[in-house]
């Protein structure tokens, strides 16, 4: 089992969501990150400006495309949108590459 306790997680403004930047390009919005979502917490609804590649390292999440669990690779195509919610149990931890970044979707 992988140990993520030594990762320097940064709190986000979204409850139960933490991020660790491995690479970030301010000019293009592209980023390579580790994301940690506590059980039941949701990453805000967002649209992918470019494709996003995810490999789930621990736990899992659900979105409009179903449930995704540890060991799965997920490809979110350019212009796709979703709102992932961490499954019950352990924290969901993902390795993600966001090509061209994301845009949050305002849901009033």
N, CA, C and O atoms as CSV, one atom per row, in Angstrom:
chain,resi,resn,atom,element,x,y,z
A,1,UNK,N,N,0.839,-1.185,0.000
A,1,UNK,CA,C,0.000,0.000,0.000
A,1,UNK,C,C,0.884,1.249,0.000
A,1,UNK,O,O,1.901,1.303,0.692
A,2,UNK,N,N,0.492,2.225,-0.765
A,2,UNK,CA,C,1.241,3.473,-0.834
A,2,UNK,C,C,0.962,4.323,0.399
A,2,UNK,O,O,-0.142,4.293,0.944
A,3,UNK,N,N,1.970,5.086,0.840
A,3,UNK,CA,C,1.824,5.947,2.004
A,3,UNK,C,C,1.850,7.399,1.549
A,3,UNK,O,O,2.879,7.890,1.085
A,4,UNK,N,N,0.729,8.081,1.679
A,4,UNK,CA,C,0.614,9.468,1.223
A,4,UNK,C,C,0.731,10.470,2.362
A,4,UNK,O,O,0.457,11.655,2.172
A,5,UNK,N,N,1.138,10.009,3.550
A,5,UNK,CA,C,1.209,10.895,4.705
A,5,UNK,C,C,2.324,11.935,4.592
A,5,UNK,O,O,2.256,12.981,5.239
A,6,UNK,N,N,3.349,11.663,3.779
A,6,UNK,CA,C,4.447,12.623,3.659
A,6,UNK,C,C,4.226,13.653,2.546
A,6,UNK,O,O,5.034,14.565,2.374
A,7,UNK,N,N,3.143,13.508,1.799
A,7,UNK,CA,C,2.835,14.482,0.736
A,7,UNK,C,C,2.432,15.800,1.389
A,7,UNK,O,O,1.668,15.814,2.354
A,8,UNK,N,N,2.945,16.900,0.861
A,8,UNK,CA,C,2.605,18.217,1.392
A,8,UNK,C,C,1.331,18.709,0.703
A,8,UNK,O,O,1.384,19.439,-0.286
A,9,UNK,N,N,0.191,18.293,1.247
A,9,UNK,CA,C,-1.106,18.640,0.686
A,9,UNK,C,C,-1.436,20.097,0.965
A,9,UNK,O,O,-1.196,20.597,2.064
A,10,UNK,N,N,-1.987,20.773,-0.031
A,10,UNK,CA,C,-2.467,22.147,0.138
A,10,UNK,C,C,-3.980,22.108,0.225
A,10,UNK,O,O,-4.647,21.502,-0.614
A,11,UNK,N,N,-4.521,22.762,1.255
A,11,UNK,CA,C,-5.975,22.861,1.357
A,11,UNK,C,C,-6.491,23.711,0.210
A,11,UNK,O,O,-5.825,24.648,-0.232
A,12,UNK,N,N,-7.679,23.378,-0.266
A,12,UNK,CA,C,-8.340,24.221,-1.260
A,12,UNK,C,C,-9.502,24.920,-0.564
A,12,UNK,O,O,-9.757,24.667,0.614
A,13,UNK,N,N,-10.191,25.773,-1.257
A,13,UNK,CA,C,-11.350,26.448,-0.656
A,13,UNK,C,C,-12.575,25.542,-0.626
A,13,UNK,O,O,-13.636,25.939,-0.146
A,14,UNK,N,N,-12.426,24.328,-1.139
A,14,UNK,CA,C,-13.518,23.367,-1.202
A,14,UNK,C,C,-13.322,22.329,-0.101
A,14,UNK,O,O,-12.270,21.696,-0.011
A,15,UNK,N,N,-14.347,22.161,0.737
A,15,UNK,CA,C,-14.257,21.293,1.896
A,15,UNK,C,C,-13.838,19.867,1.522
A,15,UNK,O,O,-14.425,19.237,0.643
A,16,UNK,N,N,-12.800,19.378,2.218
A,16,UNK,CA,C,-12.351,18.002,2.046
A,16,UNK,C,C,-11.554,17.729,0.789
A,16,UNK,O,O,-11.317,16.569,0.452
A,17,UNK,N,N,-11.130,18.784,0.078
A,17,UNK,CA,C,-10.372,18.632,-1.167
A,17,UNK,C,C,-8.987,19.237,-0.961
A,17,UNK,O,O,-8.849,20.385,-0.539
A,18,UNK,N,N,-7.957,18.435,-1.270
A,18,UNK,CA,C,-6.567,18.852,-1.105
A,18,UNK,C,C,-5.820,18.589,-2.403
A,18,UNK,O,O,-6.189,17.701,-3.171
A,19,UNK,N,N,-4.763,19.367,-2.647
A,19,UNK,CA,C,-4.017,19.230,-3.900
A,19,UNK,C,C,-2.523,19.345,-3.639
A,19,UNK,O,O,-2.089,20.031,-2.713
A,20,UNK,N,N,-1.757,18.675,-4.456
A,20,UNK,CA,C,-0.294,18.771,-4.414
A,20,UNK,C,C,0.168,18.917,-5.869
A,20,UNK,O,O,0.017,17.997,-6.672
A,21,UNK,N,N,0.730,20.084,-6.194
A,21,UNK,CA,C,1.185,20.345,-7.559
A,21,UNK,C,C,2.543,19.704,-7.810
A,21,UNK,O,O,3.491,19.929,-7.058
A,22,UNK,N,N,2.632,18.914,-8.854
A,22,UNK,CA,C,3.896,18.345,-9.299
A,22,UNK,C,C,4.476,19.207,-10.418
A,22,UNK,O,O,5.691,19.366,-10.536
A,23,UNK,N,N,3.573,19.764,-11.243
A,23,UNK,CA,C,3.955,20.663,-12.338
A,23,UNK,C,C,2.770,21.561,-12.634
A,23,UNK,O,O,1.621,21.121,-12.623
A,24,UNK,N,N,3.063,22.822,-12.898
A,24,UNK,CA,C,1.999,23.776,-13.215
A,24,UNK,C,C,2.521,24.790,-14.216
A,24,UNK,O,O,3.563,25.407,-13.996
A,25,UNK,N,N,1.799,24.964,-15.314
A,25,UNK,CA,C,2.170,25.941,-16.339
A,25,UNK,C,C,1.127,27.050,-16.327
A,25,UNK,O,O,0.026,26.883,-16.852
A,26,UNK,N,N,1.476,28.172,-15.730
A,26,UNK,CA,C,0.547,29.295,-15.595
A,26,UNK,C,C,0.076,29.810,-16.958
A,26,UNK,O,O,-1.048,30.295,-17.087
A,27,UNK,N,N,0.928,29.703,-17.960
A,27,UNK,CA,C,0.602,30.231,-19.290
A,27,UNK,C,C,-0.491,29.415,-19.982
A,27,UNK,O,O,-1.412,29.985,-20.566
A,28,UNK,N,N,-0.394,28.095,-19.920
A,28,UNK,CA,C,-1.347,27.240,-20.632
A,28,UNK,C,C,-2.453,26.684,-19.737
A,28,UNK,O,O,-3.484,26.228,-20.231
A,29,UNK,N,N,-2.239,26.721,-18.426
A,29,UNK,CA,C,-3.204,26.129,-17.500
A,29,UNK,C,C,-2.966,24.649,-17.261
A,29,UNK,O,O,-3.618,24.048,-16.408
A,30,UNK,N,N,-2.044,24.056,-18.000
A,30,UNK,CA,C,-1.742,22.627,-17.832
A,30,UNK,C,C,-1.150,22.377,-16.450
A,30,UNK,O,O,-0.421,23.207,-15.906
A,31,UNK,N,N,-1.482,21.215,-15.898
A,31,UNK,CA,C,-0.964,20.879,-14.576
A,31,UNK,C,C,-0.907,19.368,-14.398
A,31,UNK,O,O,-1.714,18.623,-14.954
A,32,UNK,N,N,0.066,18.945,-13.610
A,32,UNK,CA,C,0.172,17.559,-13.174
A,32,UNK,C,C,0.078,17.613,-11.652
A,32,UNK,O,O,0.880,18.281,-10.999
A,33,UNK,N,N,-0.902,16.908,-11.090
A,33,UNK,CA,C,-1.194,17.052,-9.673
A,33,UNK,C,C,-1.567,15.732,-9.020
A,33,UNK,O,O,-1.926,14.762,-9.686
A,34,UNK,N,N,-1.471,15.725,-7.697
A,34,UNK,CA,C,-2.105,14.707,-6.879
A,34,UNK,C,C,-3.308,15.397,-6.249
A,34,UNK,O,O,-3.195,16.521,-5.761
A,35,UNK,N,N,-4.451,14.735,-6.257
A,35,UNK,CA,C,-5.668,15.276,-5.666
A,35,UNK,C,C,-6.134,14.294,-4.596
A,35,UNK,O,O,-6.158,13.083,-4.813
A,36,UNK,N,N,-6.503,14.835,-3.439
A,36,UNK,CA,C,-7.055,13.999,-2.359
A,36,UNK,C,C,-8.435,14.527,-2.006
A,36,UNK,O,O,-8.600,15.704,-1.687
A,37,UNK,N,N,-9.421,13.647,-2.064
A,37,UNK,CA,C,-10.791,14.005,-1.713
A,37,UNK,C,C,-11.243,13.112,-0.566
A,37,UNK,O,O,-11.184,11.887,-0.667
A,38,UNK,N,N,-11.689,13.721,0.514
A,38,UNK,CA,C,-12.188,12.944,1.640
A,38,UNK,C,C,-13.543,12.339,1.278
A,38,UNK,O,O,-14.273,12.900,0.461
A,39,UNK,N,N,-13.885,11.196,1.880
A,39,UNK,CA,C,-15.140,10.513,1.556
A,39,UNK,C,C,-16.352,11.450,1.609
A,39,UNK,O,O,-16.523,12.213,2.560
A,40,UNK,N,N,-17.182,11.375,0.574
A,40,UNK,CA,C,-18.392,12.183,0.488
A,40,UNK,C,C,-18.181,13.599,0.003
A,40,UNK,O,O,-19.151,14.307,-0.269
A,41,UNK,N,N,-16.937,14.030,-0.113
A,41,UNK,CA,C,-16.651,15.389,-0.577
A,41,UNK,C,C,-16.582,15.420,-2.100
A,41,UNK,O,O,-16.209,14.440,-2.745
A,42,UNK,N,N,-16.950,16.571,-2.654
A,42,UNK,CA,C,-17.013,16.714,-4.116
A,42,UNK,C,C,-16.019,17.753,-4.611
A,42,UNK,O,O,-15.866,18.826,-4.026
A,43,UNK,N,N,-15.348,17.407,-5.704
A,43,UNK,CA,C,-14.549,18.402,-6.417
A,43,UNK,C,C,-15.564,19.241,-7.181
A,43,UNK,O,O,-16.503,18.675,-7.741
A,44,UNK,N,N,-15.423,20.555,-7.231
A,44,UNK,CA,C,-16.434,21.393,-7.882
A,44,UNK,C,C,-16.671,20.993,-9.344
A,44,UNK,O,O,-15.769,20.517,-10.033
A,45,UNK,N,N,-17.900,21.201,-9.786
A,45,UNK,CA,C,-18.231,20.933,-11.192
A,45,UNK,C,C,-17.283,21.748,-12.075
A,45,UNK,O,O,-17.060,22.936,-11.845
A,46,UNK,N,N,-16.735,21.079,-13.085
A,46,UNK,CA,C,-15.786,21.757,-13.961
A,46,UNK,C,C,-15.804,21.166,-15.368
A,46,UNK,O,O,-16.243,20.039,-15.597
A,47,UNK,N,N,-15.305,21.983,-16.302
A,47,UNK,CA,C,-15.178,21.588,-17.704
A,47,UNK,C,C,-13.699,21.486,-18.023
A,47,UNK,O,O,-12.890,22.286,-17.553
A,48,UNK,N,N,-13.360,20.492,-18.827
A,48,UNK,CA,C,-11.968,20.286,-19.218
A,48,UNK,C,C,-11.654,21.070,-20.486
A,48,UNK,O,O,-12.228,20.814,-21.544
A,49,UNK,N,N,-10.736,22.026,-20.368
A,49,UNK,CA,C,-10.335,22.838,-21.520
A,49,UNK,C,C,-9.599,21.961,-22.528
A,49,UNK,O,O,-9.790,22.098,-23.737
A,50,UNK,N,N,-8.765,21.070,-22.031
A,50,UNK,CA,C,-8.093,20.043,-22.820
A,50,UNK,C,C,-8.385,18.714,-22.145
A,50,UNK,O,O,-9.058,18.674,-21.115
A,51,UNK,N,N,-7.895,17.649,-22.705
A,51,UNK,CA,C,-8.129,16.330,-22.101
A,51,UNK,C,C,-7.518,16.266,-20.704
A,51,UNK,O,O,-6.531,16.941,-20.409
A,52,UNK,N,N,-8.126,15.440,-19.852
A,52,UNK,CA,C,-7.596,15.193,-18.513
A,52,UNK,C,C,-7.404,13.692,-18.366
A,52,UNK,O,O,-8.298,12.906,-18.677
A,53,UNK,N,N,-6.229,13.305,-17.890
A,53,UNK,CA,C,-5.923,11.905,-17.650
A,53,UNK,C,C,-5.790,11.698,-16.150
A,53,UNK,O,O,-5.094,12.447,-15.464
A,54,UNK,N,N,-6.472,10.665,-15.650
A,54,UNK,CA,C,-6.471,10.384,-14.218
A,54,UNK,C,C,-6.112,8.922,-13.993
A,54,UNK,O,O,-6.583,8.035,-14.705
A,55,UNK,N,N,-5.271,8.685,-12.992
A,55,UNK,CA,C,-5.032,7.328,-12.515
A,55,UNK,C,C,-5.360,7.344,-11.028
A,55,UNK,O,O,-4.773,8.112,-10.265
A,56,UNK,N,N,-6.294,6.498,-10.620
A,56,UNK,CA,C,-6.739,6.481,-9.231
A,56,UNK,C,C,-5.808,5.584,-8.422
A,56,UNK,O,O,-5.666,4.393,-8.698
A,57,UNK,N,N,-5.182,6.184,-7.422
A,57,UNK,CA,C,-4.192,5.489,-6.603
A,57,UNK,C,C,-4.802,4.830,-5.364
A,57,UNK,O,O,-4.312,3.806,-4.888
A,58,UNK,N,N,-5.873,5.430,-4.852
A,58,UNK,CA,C,-6.502,4.928,-3.621
A,58,UNK,C,C,-7.966,5.355,-3.623
A,58,UNK,O,O,-8.304,6.421,-4.137
A,59,UNK,N,N,-8.827,4.532,-3.054
A,59,UNK,CA,C,-10.238,4.888,-2.933
A,59,UNK,C,C,-10.927,4.941,-4.282
A,59,UNK,O,O,-10.669,4.112,-5.154
A,60,UNK,N,N,-11.796,5.909,-4.447
A,60,UNK,CA,C,-12.506,6.052,-5.706
A,60,UNK,C,C,-13.475,7.215,-5.663
A,60,UNK,O,O,-13.639,7.873,-4.636
A,61,UNK,N,N,-14.120,7.460,-6.805
A,61,UNK,CA,C,-15.113,8.522,-6.897
A,61,UNK,C,C,-16.202,8.123,-7.881
A,61,UNK,O,O,-16.048,7.190,-8.670
A,62,UNK,N,N,-17.310,8.859,-7.810
A,62,UNK,CA,C,-18.391,8.664,-8.771
A,62,UNK,C,C,-18.687,9.999,-9.441
A,62,UNK,O,O,-18.497,11.065,-8.856
A,63,UNK,N,N,-19.152,9.913,-10.668
A,63,UNK,CA,C,-19.598,11.087,-11.410
A,63,UNK,C,C,-20.669,10.624,-12.398
A,63,UNK,O,O,-21.171,9.507,-12.275
A,64,UNK,N,N,-21.018,11.440,-13.350
A,64,UNK,CA,C,-22.068,11.085,-14.310
A,64,UNK,C,C,-21.691,9.893,-15.180
A,64,UNK,O,O,-22.553,9.318,-15.845
A,65,UNK,N,N,-20.425,9.517,-15.185
A,65,UNK,CA,C,-19.967,8.366,-15.978
A,65,UNK,C,C,-19.879,7.086,-15.159
A,65,UNK,O,O,-19.438,6.059,-15.674
A,66,UNK,N,N,-20.291,7.127,-13.887
A,66,UNK,CA,C,-20.265,5.931,-13.055
A,66,UNK,C,C,-19.260,6.027,-11.927
A,66,UNK,O,O,-18.847,7.115,-11.525
A,67,UNK,N,N,-18.871,4.851,-11.418
A,67,UNK,CA,C,-17.892,4.785,-10.329
A,67,UNK,C,C,-16.528,4.402,-10.887
A,67,UNK,O,O,-16.412,3.584,-11.800
A,68,UNK,N,N,-15.511,5.013,-10.315
A,68,UNK,CA,C,-14.127,4.771,-10.728
A,68,UNK,C,C,-13.344,4.464,-9.460
A,68,UNK,O,O,-13.457,5.185,-8.469
A,69,UNK,N,N,-12.542,3.384,-9.486
A,69,UNK,CA,C,-11.867,2.926,-8.274
A,69,UNK,C,C,-10.356,2.773,-8.472
A,69,UNK,O,O,-9.844,2.822,-9.590
A,70,UNK,N,N,-9.668,2.586,-7.350
A,70,UNK,CA,C,-8.212,2.434,-7.345
A,70,UNK,C,C,-7.761,1.464,-8.429
A,70,UNK,O,O,-8.332,0.388,-8.604
A,71,UNK,N,N,-6.725,1.872,-9.150
A,71,UNK,CA,C,-6.163,1.052,-10.219
A,71,UNK,C,C,-6.738,1.373,-11.592
A,71,UNK,O,O,-6.259,0.848,-12.597
A,72,UNK,N,N,-7.758,2.225,-11.653
A,72,UNK,CA,C,-8.377,2.568,-12.939
A,72,UNK,C,C,-7.769,3.828,-13.539
A,72,UNK,O,O,-7.370,4.756,-12.835
A,73,UNK,N,N,-7.716,3.824,-14.864
A,73,UNK,CA,C,-7.307,4.989,-15.654
A,73,UNK,C,C,-8.576,5.588,-16.229
A,73,UNK,O,O,-9.416,4.867,-16.769
A,74,UNK,N,N,-8.724,6.903,-16.118
A,74,UNK,CA,C,-9.899,7.599,-16.633
A,74,UNK,C,C,-9.427,8.709,-17.560
A,74,UNK,O,O,-8.526,9.475,-17.217
A,75,UNK,N,N,-10.040,8.791,-18.735
A,75,UNK,CA,C,-9.756,9.869,-19.688
A,75,UNK,C,C,-10.998,10.725,-19.818
A,75,UNK,O,O,-12.048,10.245,-20.243
A,76,UNK,N,N,-10.883,11.989,-19.453
A,76,UNK,CA,C,-11.961,12.952,-19.650
A,76,UNK,C,C,-11.596,13.786,-20.872
A,76,UNK,O,O,-10.600,14.510,-20.870
A,77,UNK,N,N,-12.407,13.676,-21.906
A,77,UNK,CA,C,-12.125,14.339,-23.176
A,77,UNK,C,C,-12.245,15.859,-23.076
A,77,UNK,O,O,-12.896,16.376,-22.167
A,78,UNK,N,N,-11.624,16.563,-24.002
A,78,UNK,CA,C,-11.727,18.011,-24.112
A,78,UNK,C,C,-13.198,18.409,-24.151
A,78,UNK,O,O,-13.995,17.779,-24.847
A,79,UNK,N,N,-13.555,19.441,-23.415
A,79,UNK,CA,C,-14.909,20.005,-23.304
A,79,UNK,C,C,-15.873,19.148,-22.494
A,79,UNK,O,O,-17.035,19.526,-22.347
A,80,UNK,N,N,-15.436,18.012,-21.965
A,80,UNK,CA,C,-16.316,17.234,-21.093
A,80,UNK,C,C,-16.409,17.939,-19.744
A,80,UNK,O,O,-15.531,18.720,-19.378
A,81,UNK,N,N,-17.483,17.652,-19.011
A,81,UNK,CA,C,-17.685,18.278,-17.704
A,81,UNK,C,C,-18.197,17.226,-16.730
A,81,UNK,O,O,-18.887,16.281,-17.113
A,82,UNK,N,N,-17.844,17.412,-15.461
A,82,UNK,CA,C,-18.337,16.512,-14.427
A,82,UNK,C,C,-18.112,17.109,-13.048
A,82,UNK,O,O,-17.482,18.156,-12.899
A,83,UNK,N,N,-18.643,16.418,-12.040
A,83,UNK,CA,C,-18.509,16.820,-10.645
A,83,UNK,C,C,-18.222,15.561,-9.836
A,83,UNK,O,O,-19.156,14.941,-9.328
A,84,UNK,N,N,-16.947,15.161,-9.699
A,84,UNK,CA,C,-16.619,13.931,-8.988
A,84,UNK,C,C,-16.859,14.038,-7.479
A,84,UNK,O,O,-16.563,15.057,-6.855
A,85,UNK,N,N,-17.407,12.951,-6.908
A,85,UNK,CA,C,-17.667,12.861,-5.475
A,85,UNK,C,C,-16.960,11.614,-4.955
A,85,UNK,O,O,-17.154,10.521,-5.487
A,86,UNK,N,N,-16.139,11.775,-3.916
A,86,UNK,CA,C,-15.384,10.649,-3.359
A,86,UNK,C,C,-16.332,9.618,-2.749
A,86,UNK,O,O,-17.301,9.964,-2.075
A,87,UNK,N,N,-16.030,8.344,-3.001
A,87,UNK,CA,C,-16.805,7.248,-2.447
A,87,UNK,C,C,-16.555,7.118,-0.948
A,87,UNK,O,O,-15.566,7.640,-0.433
A,88,UNK,N,N,-17.445,6.425,-0.250
A,88,UNK,CA,C,-17.259,6.155,1.175
A,88,UNK,C,C,-16.028,5.271,1.372
A,88,UNK,O,O,-15.602,4.567,0.457
A,89,UNK,N,N,-15.471,5.320,2.568
A,89,UNK,CA,C,-14.293,4.519,2.885
A,89,UNK,C,C,-13.079,5.401,3.028
A,89,UNK,O,O,-13.118,6.420,3.718
A,90,UNK,N,N,-11.996,5.014,2.375
A,90,UNK,CA,C,-10.757,5.788,2.475
A,90,UNK,C,C,-10.774,6.984,1.528
A,90,UNK,O,O,-11.583,7.049,0.603
A,91,UNK,N,N,-9.866,7.927,1.774
A,91,UNK,CA,C,-9.745,9.085,0.894
A,91,UNK,C,C,-9.496,8.633,-0.537
A,91,UNK,O,O,-8.826,7.627,-0.772
A,92,UNK,N,N,-10.036,9.375,-1.486
A,92,UNK,CA,C,-9.760,9.143,-2.900
A,92,UNK,C,C,-8.514,9.947,-3.249
A,92,UNK,O,O,-8.490,11.166,-3.081
A,93,UNK,N,N,-7.487,9.268,-3.733
A,93,UNK,CA,C,-6.256,9.951,-4.134
A,93,UNK,C,C,-5.994,9.621,-5.588
A,93,UNK,O,O,-5.985,8.457,-5.988
A,94,UNK,N,N,-5.779,10.675,-6.378
A,94,UNK,CA,C,-5.607,10.532,-7.826
A,94,UNK,C,C,-4.354,11.250,-8.310
A,94,UNK,O,O,-3.966,12.289,-7.775
A,95,UNK,N,N,-3.737,10.681,-9.320
A,95,UNK,CA,C,-2.683,11.338,-10.087
A,95,UNK,C,C,-3.393,11.861,-11.329
A,95,UNK,O,O,-4.002,11.083,-12.063
A,96,UNK,N,N,-3.324,13.164,-11.574
A,96,UNK,CA,C,-4.056,13.752,-12.699
A,96,UNK,C,C,-3.167,14.660,-13.530
A,96,UNK,O,O,-2.346,15.415,-13.008
A,97,UNK,N,N,-3.354,14.564,-14.842
A,97,UNK,CA,C,-2.697,15.468,-15.789
A,97,UNK,C,C,-3.813,16.195,-16.527
A,97,UNK,O,O,-4.572,15.591,-17.284
A,98,UNK,N,N,-3.900,17.502,-16.293
A,98,UNK,CA,C,-4.920,18.327,-16.938
A,98,UNK,C,C,-4.244,19.105,-18.065
A,98,UNK,O,O,-3.539,20.086,-17.827
A,99,UNK,N,N,-4.472,18.653,-19.286
A,99,UNK,CA,C,-3.913,19.336,-20.456
A,99,UNK,C,C,-4.745,20.589,-20.721
A,99,UNK,O,O,-5.934,20.489,-21.023
A,100,UNK,N,N,-4.149,21.732,-20.614
A,100,UNK,CA,C,-4.789,23.033,-20.807
A,100,UNK,C,C,-5.696,23.432,-19.645
A,100,UNK,O,O,-6.386,24.447,-19.732
A,101,UNK,N,N,-5.711,22.667,-18.574
A,101,UNK,CA,C,-6.423,23.057,-17.364
A,101,UNK,C,C,-7.923,22.814,-17.387
A,101,UNK,O,O,-8.458,22.135,-18.264
A,102,UNK,N,N,-8.590,23.403,-16.374
A,102,UNK,CA,C,-10.034,23.245,-16.236
A,102,UNK,C,C,-10.678,24.618,-16.014
A,102,UNK,O,O,-9.999,25.593,-15.690
A,103,UNK,N,N,-11.986,24.671,-16.193
A,103,UNK,CA,C,-12.770,25.868,-15.861
A,103,UNK,C,C,-13.878,25.425,-14.932
A,103,UNK,O,O,-14.624,24.498,-15.250
A,104,UNK,N,N,-13.996,26.085,-13.770
A,104,UNK,CA,C,-15.088,25.759,-12.857
A,104,UNK,C,C,-16.398,26.200,-13.469
A,104,UNK,O,O,-16.473,27.228,-14.143
A,105,UNK,N,N,-17.435,25.405,-13.224
A,105,UNK,CA,C,-18.762,25.703,-13.743
A,105,UNK,C,C,-19.572,26.303,-12.604
A,105,UNK,O,O,-19.720,25.691,-11.546
A,106,UNK,N,N,-20.089,27.490,-12.825
A,106,UNK,CA,C,-20.864,28.180,-11.807
A,106,UNK,C,C,-22.258,27.571,-11.773
A,106,UNK,O,O,-23.000,27.640,-12.753
A,107,UNK,N,N,-22.608,26.975,-10.639
A,107,UNK,CA,C,-23.932,26.338,-10.494
A,107,UNK,C,C,-24.714,27.059,-9.406
A,107,UNK,O,O,-24.716,26.627,-8.253
A,108,UNK,N,N,-25.368,28.138,-9.757
A,108,UNK,CA,C,-26.185,28.880,-8.793
A,108,UNK,C,C,-27.479,28.162,-8.540
A,108,UNK,O,O,-28.303,28.631,-7.756
